[in-house]
């Protein structure tokens, strides 16, 4: 598998996912979603949001929660926030 260079936001997000889903390898995290991670349930989602809010110093809005259904969608949310 090729090594993908991650920018700072992606690296930090990988760390967040790793804290909530320690069973995932770093190569599995970028493709993580509730359908691919057996332990991704509602409690894990709440924990993930809390870790992300702490790491990035943001407040996730209620309407954004439904969009946070994979590593890619969370990264997209953070990139949009960074562009504000």
Secondary structure as UniProt FT lines:
FT   HELIX           8..20
FT   TURN            22..23
FT   HELIX           26..29
FT   TURN            30..31
FT   TURN            34..36
FT   TURN            38..39
FT   HELIX           42..56
FT   HELIX           62..67
FT   HELIX           71..82
//
